[in-house]
Amino acid sequence: MAKLILAGGGNAEQSRLIDEFFINLLPRKKFLFIPQAIAPKIWSYKRAYRWIRKPKSFRNLDVVMWKNLNQKKYKDLKDFD
């Protein structure tokens, strides 16, 4: 069954419980990060990647970041939880 988890705001400690809940839903621990809510001129993609890796809960995940969705196909998602 698909699940939708909405989270936002707060620091790493404040979001720890929701982060851990989310991670427990990922059987292969392979996470696709698509930082579409950032402005690269203000927040670089490198900074966004460091941000997603910062919470202790996310450090054991295999995080792959797509900066651009051009040329991506639905089948490309099969590798991720």
C-alpha positions as CSV (number, residue, x, y, z in Angstrom):
1,M,0.0,0.0,0.0
2,A,1.4,3.4,-0.9
3,K,1.9,5.9,1.9
4,L,2.2,9.7,1.8
5,I,4.2,11.3,4.5
6,L,4.2,15.1,4.8
7,A,6.9,16.7,6.9
8,G,8.6,20.0,7.0
9,G,10.1,22.6,9.2
10,G,12.1,22.0,12.3
11,N,15.7,20.9,12.7
12,A,17.2,17.4,12.6
13,E,16.3,16.6,16.2
14,Q,12.7,17.9,15.9
15,S,12.1,15.7,12.8
16,R,13.9,12.7,14.1
17,L,10.8,10.6,14.8
18,I,9.2,11.2,11.4
19,D,12.5,10.6,9.7
20,E,12.9,7.2,11.4
21,F,9.3,6.3,10.6
22,F,9.9,7.1,7.0
23,I,13.1,5.2,6.8
24,N,11.5,2.1,8.3
25,L,9.1,2.1,5.3
26,L,12.0,1.7,2.8
27,P,12.8,-2.0,2.5
28,R,16.0,-1.6,0.5
29,K,17.0,1.7,2.1
30,K,17.4,3.2,-1.4
31,F,16.1,6.8,-1.5
32,L,15.6,9.0,-4.4
33,F,16.0,12.7,-3.5
34,I,14.6,15.2,-6.0
35,P,15.3,18.7,-4.6
36,Q,12.8,20.6,-6.7
37,A,11.8,23.1,-3.9
38,I,15.2,24.8,-3.8
39,A,16.6,27.6,-5.9
40,P,20.1,26.5,-7.0
41,K,21.4,30.0,-7.1
42,I,20.5,30.4,-3.4
43,W,21.0,26.8,-2.2
44,S,23.3,24.7,-4.3
45,Y,22.6,21.1,-5.1
46,K,25.7,20.2,-3.2
47,R,24.3,22.0,-0.1
48,A,20.9,20.3,-0.6
49,Y,22.6,16.9,-0.7
50,R,24.5,17.6,2.4
51,W,21.3,18.7,4.1
52,I,19.4,15.5,3.3
53,R,22.4,13.4,4.6
54,K,22.8,15.5,7.8
55,P,20.1,13.8,10.0
56,K,21.6,10.7,11.7
57,S,18.6,8.7,10.6
58,F,19.5,9.3,6.9
59,R,23.2,8.4,7.1
60,N,22.7,4.7,6.4
61,L,20.5,5.2,3.4
62,D,21.7,4.9,-0.2
63,V,20.7,8.4,-1.3
64,V,20.6,9.3,-5.0
65,M,19.8,12.8,-6.1
66,W,18.3,13.8,-9.4
67,K,18.9,17.4,-10.2
68,N,16.9,17.3,-13.4
69,L,13.9,15.2,-14.4
70,N,14.5,15.7,-18.2
71,Q,15.2,12.3,-19.8
72,K,13.9,10.4,-16.8
73,K,11.3,7.7,-17.3
74,Y,8.8,6.0,-15.1
75,K,10.9,2.8,-15.3
76,D,13.9,4.7,-13.8
77,L,12.0,4.7,-10.5
78,K,12.1,1.0,-10.1
79,D,15.5,1.1,-8.5
80,F,14.3,3.1,-5.5
81,D,12.0,2.5,-2.6
